[in-house]
Amino acid sequence: MAMDAATIEQLIKESLPDAQVSIEDLRGDGDHYAAHVVSGAFRGKSRVQQHQLVYRALQGRMGTELHALALQTSVPAD
C-alpha cells in the first residue's frame, strides 16, 4: 500500500507544527519521495537527529507504506 504526499506532509506537520514541507514524488509510484523539511525544532540538532525527528513523525511507516524517502532538513533562515 503506497502513501500519498499529502499524508506525509500532514504527519510531519502534526509532529513539527512550524515545519515548511515540500514533497516530490520521484517515480510517480507513491513509494519513492524526496522531502525538504524546514523547522525551528531542528536548531542545535545534528543532521541525524533532525532526520530522526522526521522519521518519528512518520509513525513507523518507513519501510512499509513508504518505501523510500530522500530527506533534506534545515533550520529556518533568521
Backbone torsions as a table, in degrees:
resi	resn	phi	psi	omega
1	MET	NA	124.7	-178.0
2	ALA	-84.7	162.2	178.7
3	MET	-116.0	136.3	-179.8
4	ASP	-89.0	160.3	-176.0
5	ALA	-59.9	-37.3	-179.4
6	ALA	-63.0	-37.4	178.8
7	THR	-68.0	-42.0	177.1
8	ILE	-58.9	-49.2	-180.0
9	GLU	-60.2	-44.3	-179.2
10	GLN	-61.2	-46.1	-179.8
11	LEU	-61.7	-42.0	179.4
12	ILE	-65.1	-44.1	-178.2
13	LYS	-69.8	-28.5	175.3
14	GLU	-66.1	-36.6	-178.3
15	SER	-86.0	-33.3	-179.6
16	LEU	-126.2	81.1	-170.8
17	PRO	-57.6	-27.2	-178.6
18	ASP	-87.6	0.4	-172.1
19	ALA	-66.2	139.9	167.0
20	GLN	-102.7	121.1	-171.9
21	VAL	-123.5	130.2	170.5
22	SER	-125.3	132.7	-175.7
23	ILE	-123.0	136.5	176.2
24	GLU	-127.0	127.4	174.9
25	ASP	-80.9	110.5	-171.3
26	LEU	-73.5	-29.5	-175.8
27	ARG	-122.5	-4.7	-177.9
28	GLY	76.2	14.9	-176.9
29	ASP	-108.0	-0.1	-179.6
30	GLY	71.3	12.0	-179.2
31	ASP	-120.0	-21.2	-174.7
32	HIS	-125.6	109.7	-176.0
33	TYR	-124.4	158.3	166.7
34	ALA	-118.3	137.0	-179.9
35	ALA	-131.8	139.5	171.8
36	HIS	-118.9	121.9	-176.7
37	VAL	-122.9	125.7	177.7
38	VAL	-115.6	123.7	-178.6
39	SER	-152.5	142.5	174.2
40	GLY	-65.7	-21.7	178.6
41	ALA	-64.2	-17.7	-179.8
42	PHE	-82.7	-14.1	-176.0
43	ARG	-57.7	128.8	177.9
44	GLY	81.5	0.8	-179.5
45	LYS	-103.9	150.1	176.1
46	SER	-70.4	166.2	178.2
47	ARG	-59.3	-41.0	178.8
48	VAL	-62.2	-45.0	178.8
49	GLN	-63.0	-38.4	177.4
50	GLN	-61.6	-46.4	-179.3
51	HIS	-65.2	-37.4	177.9
52	GLN	-61.7	-37.9	177.4
53	LEU	-61.7	-41.7	179.8
54	VAL	-68.5	-45.3	179.7
55	TYR	-61.5	-38.9	177.0
56	ARG	-61.7	-38.3	179.2
57	ALA	-62.8	-27.4	-178.7
58	LEU	-80.9	0.9	169.5
59	GLN	51.3	48.2	174.1
60	GLY	77.6	10.0	-178.3
61	ARG	-82.1	-14.8	177.3
62	MET	-64.0	132.2	179.3
63	GLY	88.2	-10.5	176.2
64	THR	-116.4	-88.3	178.9
65	GLU	-68.9	-30.2	-178.3
66	LEU	-117.3	110.7	-173.8
67	HIS	-77.0	-45.8	-175.4
68	ALA	-144.4	138.0	178.3
69	LEU	-139.1	109.4	172.7
70	ALA	-80.9	115.3	-168.7
71	LEU	-114.3	131.3	171.1
72	GLN	-121.3	132.2	177.8
73	THR	-127.5	151.6	176.3
74	SER	-160.5	164.9	175.6
75	VAL	-93.7	154.4	179.3
76	PRO	-63.3	147.2	174.8
77	ALA	-71.8	137.8	179.8
78	ASP	-78.6	NA	NA
